[in-house]
């Protein structure tokens, strides 16, 4: 074995087989002149957060007087106890508040994304989950909460 490990190269070295380093606009610093740096692509988490924000904003605008103090949040996965007996993984959680404690509606990103094969399905799933939870909170029919909601036939 060599002094640099199995490969014979120092750790952290980023060279190709012709001993060239990384090249292209992605390696330029963010303050590169002339705007040569390629824009960063949003991550899955950022796209999901943006989608949820759009749905929640529309619902809050319509129902702000009846919703009261509600916190909307996104978590990657639910924390399920070891003795979990239900058959499925929850897509969201509604925790009713009391007094000065706000109600919390938490969407679980990974289980929702796992059930969707396309961006359109993801859009529809997020809308469905949020609308059904808000309908439960307000004691209303889900079709009254948002006109875009379509119940599964």
MITI-745433 format. One line per 2 residues: number of its first residue (from 1); their letters; for each residue x, y, z negated of N, C-alpha, C. Coordinates in pm, whole numbers, plus 50000, padded with zeros to 5 digits. Each point is the difference from the previous one (the first is absolute). Layout:
N
NUM	A	X/Y/Z/X/Y/Z/X/Y/Z  ...
***
This chain:
153
1	XX	50085/49883/50000/49915/50117/50000/50089/50124/50000  49962/50102/50069/50081/50121/50008/49968/50092/49884
3	XX	50078/50106/49990/49978/50095/49891/49870/50078/50017  49943/50000/50120/49877/50075/50026/49877/49910/50001
5	XX	50010/49880/49956/49884/49911/49997/50003/49902/50115  49885/49947/50034/49990/49897/50103/50022/50053/50140
7	XX	49959/50123/50028/50007/50051/50137/50133/50062/50035  50080/50035/49900/50127/50064/50029/49987/50150/50018
9	XX	49876/50052/49987/49978/50144/50012/49967/50059/49864  50040/50122/49975/49963/50064/49874/49848/50014/49989
11	XX	49948/49984/49880/49856/50013/49978/49956/50142/50032  49881/50013/50059/49944/50130/50028/50045/50060/50133
13	XX	50084/49931/50072/50049/50051/50127/49894/49979/50107  49970/50103/50074/49893/49993/50099/50058/50022/50140
15	XX	50063/49899/50051/50061/50006/50133/49949/49884/50082  49991/50022/50131/49960/49891/50086/50123/49920/50043
17	XX	49983/49906/50090/50111/49912/50038/50111/50073/50075  49970/50119/50052/50103/50080/50068/50058/50107/49908
19	XX	49971/49986/49869/50049/50089/49896/49947/50143/50015  49876/50011/50053/49935/50130/50008/49903/50013/49884
21	XX	49989/50119/49947/49905/50027/49893/49861/50028/50056  49909/50031/49910/49863/50032/50042/50003/50127/50083
23	XX	49915/50004/50104/49995/50116/50087/49854/50034/50028  49977/50119/50051/49866/50040/50039/49940/50103/49907
25	XX	49884/50054/50037/49939/50108/49922/49961/49960/49859  49978/49870/49975/49957/49962/49865/50109/50014/49895
27	XX	50127/50012/50042/50107/50015/49902/50037/50146/49975  49938/50091/50073/50027/50142/49978/49937/50044/49869
29	XX	50059/50098/49934/49939/50050/49876/49869/50072/50031  49909/50009/49902/49871/50065/50024/50013/50145/50047
31	XX	50111/50065/49967/50018/50140/50037/50077/50015/50131  50001/49898/50084/50075/50005/50125/49947/50112/50089
33	XX	50090/50073/50067/49955/50111/50086/49925/49950/50121  49904/50080/50044/49928/49968/50123/49892/49895/49984
35	XX	49972/49957/49880/49893/49902/49980/50028/49867/50067  50125/49959/50004/50037/49876/50068/49962/49875/49923
37	XX	49978/50014/49871/49970/49882/49918/49859/49950/50031  49989/49871/50015/49869/49939/50024/49914/50015/49875
39	XX	49870/50030/50017/49915/50014/49882/49983/49866/49929  49992/50005/49868/49980/49878/49923/49859/49947/50023
41	XX	49990/49870/50017/49869/49937/50016/49940/49977/49863  49870/50024/49986/49938/49975/49869/50002/49851/49967
43	XX	50015/49969/49874/49999/49861/49955/49856/49950/49995  49984/49870/49983/49865/49944/49985/49928/50063/49882
45	XX	50072/50017/49892/49941/50059/49880/49952/50142/50028  50082/50079/50070/49962/50138/50033/49879/50003/50093
47	XX	49996/49911/50098/49884/49995/50090/49874/49960/49925  50012/49903/49909/49885/49955/49922/49952/50112/49908
49	XX	50093/50067/49932/49962/50112/49913/49928/50109/50077  50048/50029/50119/49937/50102/50084/49858/49958/50040
51	XX	49984/49874/50034/49868/49947/50035/49904/50011/49883  50043/49958/49882/49916/50008/49880/49966/50145/49969
53	XX	50097/50088/50012/49976/50142/49973/49893/50057/50092  50003/49962/50127/49899/50046/50094/49860/49954/49963
55	XX	49987/49873/49964/49870/49945/49962/49951/50064/49871  50087/50009/49901/49963/50055/49869/49963/50148/50012
57	XX	50075/50075/50080/49971/50142/50016/49861/50023/50056  49962/49921/50100/49867/50014/50059/49890/49967/49899
59	XX	50022/49896/49921/49899/49961/49900/49995/50101/49886  50115/50047/49954/50001/50100/49892/49934/50130/50044
61	XX	50021/50038/50124/49939/50122/50052/49848/49988/49998  49951/49884/50033/49855/49979/50007/49938/49981/49862
63	XX	50070/49934/49907/49942/49962/49871/50072/50060/49880  50072/50110/50016/50081/50054/49891/49918/50035/49876
65	XX	49876/50045/50019/49918/50036/49883/49954/49879/49921  49982/49886/50065/49955/49878/49930/50114/49912/49953
67	XX	50115/50011/50064/50113/49914/49963/50060/50038/49866  50009/50126/49972/50063/50041/49875/50150/49977/50006
69	XX	50057/49964/49887/50144/49980/49990/50036/49857/50039  50052/49985/50121/50039/49868/50052/50142/50010/50054
71	XX	50084/49908/49960/50136/49988/50055/50001/49886/50100  50053/50027/50117/50017/49897/50101/50149/49967/50006
73	XX	50032/49871/50005/50140/49958/50000/50018/49880/50092  50124/49979/50041/50036/49884/50082/50114/49928/49929
75	XX	49984/49872/49982/50105/49913/49945/50030/49895/50106  50120/49945/49997/50035/49897/50098/49919/49873/49980
77	XX	49999/49947/49880/49929/49875/49971/49934/50010/49863  49893/49923/49981/49938/49998/49867/50081/49915/49903
79	XX	49991/50034/49875/50060/49916/49895/49891/49906/49951  50012/49874/50037/49900/49903/49957/50061/49911/49892
81	XX	49923/49971/49897/50054/49916/49892/50022/49856/50047  50080/49926/49926/50030/49861/50034/49876/49912/50001
83	XX	49902/50034/49916/49879/49918/49992/49890/50050/50093  50038/50065/50109/49904/50053/50097/49920/49886/50059
85	XX	49868/50009/49991/49914/49890/50044/49918/50033/50124  50000/50125/50043/49922/50035/50118/50072/49947/50124
87	XX	49924/49984/50108/50057/49937/50119/50082/50094/50085  49972/50130/49998/50070/50092/50088/50085/50101/49925
89	XX	50080/50070/50077/50082/50108/49946/49919/50129/50014  49991/50081/49894/49921/50123/50010/50062/50101/50097
91	XX	49914/50072/50071/50045/50105/50091/50006/50135/49932  49921/50014/49893/49997/50127/49928/49956/49976/49857
93	XX	50012/50106/49921/49958/49993/49861/49935/50132/49963  49883/49993/49937/49929/50119/49954/49998/49996/49848
95	XX	50065/50097/49939/50007/50006/49854/49926/50126/49958  49885/49981/49940/49917/50114/49961/50064/50075/49884
97	XX	49996/50132/50011/50055/50085/49897/49896/50033/49895  50047/50056/49891/49908/50044/49895/50060/50123/49933
99	XX	49915/50095/49968/50049/50123/49938/50093/50075/50093  50120/50028/49955/50096/50073/50083/50083/49907/50088
101	XX	49981/49870/49986/50073/49903/50082/49930/49988/50135  50071/50026/50110/49935/49993/50130/49975/49857/50046
103	XX	49902/49985/50086/49977/49873/50067/50113/49981/50100  50048/49876/50012/50109/49969/50095/49954/49897/50102
105	XX	50020/50034/50126/49976/49907/50109/50135/49970/50063  50043/49875/49987/50132/49959/50049/49982/49905/50117
107	XX	50062/50030/50112/50001/49911/50116/50132/49925/50000  49996/49872/50034/50119/49917/50004/50042/49981/50146
109	XX	50109/50064/50036/50044/50009/50140/50029/49864/50064  50080/49918/49937/50042/49874/50063/49884/49905/50028
111	XX	49909/49976/49904/49887/49912/50032/49910/50055/50111  49984/50132/50005/49918/50059/50106/50070/49984/50134
113	XX	50128/50032/50007/50074/49985/50125/50004/49855/50046  50010/49908/49906/50008/49857/50033/49873/49951/50071
115	XX	49888/50061/49973/49874/49958/50059/49972/50064/50136  50088/50086/50046/49977/50075/50124/50103/49965/50106
117	XX	49952/49983/50123/50089/49967/50112/50036/50120/50085  49929/50112/49984/50026/50117/50083/49978/50128/49920
119	XX	50043/50109/50058/49981/50131/49935/49851/50031/49983  49920/49964/50099/49856/50025/49993/49936/49921/49886
121	XX	50041/49876/49985/49948/49918/49889/50042/50058/49866  50122/50050/49991/50048/50061/49876/49919/50125/49967
123	XX	49975/50084/50101/49918/50119/49980/49863/49962/49946  49938/49900/50063/49866/49957/49959/50001/49938/49860
125	XX	50104/49923/49968/50008/49935/49869/50017/50103/49889  50086/50098/50020/50020/50104/49899/49870/50078/49979
127	XX	49934/50037/50108/49872/50070/49989/49899/49916/49923  49991/49873/50033/49905/49910/49934/50028/49989/49850
129	XX	50125/49978/49964/50036/49983/49859/49970/50127/49921  50042/50116/50052/49977/50125/49928/49852/50031/49989
131	XX	49927/49986/50108/49856/50031/49999/49926/49908/49904  50030/49871/50001/49930/49907/49911/50030/50030/49853
133	XX	50122/50038/49969/50033/50032/49861/49935/50132/49957  49999/50100/50087/49934/50127/49967/49850/49979/49987
135	XX	49942/49916/50084/49857/49969/49990/49970/49933/49866  50086/49910/49958/49984/49934/49869/50008/50104/49888
137	XX	50093/50090/50011/50019/50104/49899/49879/50093/49991  49945/50038/50115/49888/50094/50004/49865/49932/49987
139	XX	49997/49867/50005/49873/49927/49993/49915/50022/50124  50066/50006/50114/49932/50025/50127/50024/49884/50096
141	XX	49927/50004/50110/50023/49906/50108/50123/50048/50079  50086/49910/50041/50124/50037/50069/49973/50076/50130
143	XX	49891/49969/50069/49970/50070/50125/49965/50146/49977  49958/50035/49878/49971/50140/49968/50126/50079/49964
145	XX	50103/49932/49958/50124/50068/49958/50074/50056/50121  50012/49923/50106/50071/50045/50120/49930/49943/50123
147	XX	49964/50085/50095/49929/49950/50119/50085/49909/50088  50133/50002/49983/50087/49913/50080/50001/49856/49950
149	XX	49949/49978/49880/50002/49867/49939/49905/49907/50074  50048/49880/50028/49916/49896/50059/50013/49875/49916
151	XX	49887/49954/49949/50000/49877/49921/50026/49881/50092  50069/49898/49946/50023/49877/50078/49867/49933/50026
153	X	49982/49960/50124/49874/49933/50037/50001/49854/49967
***
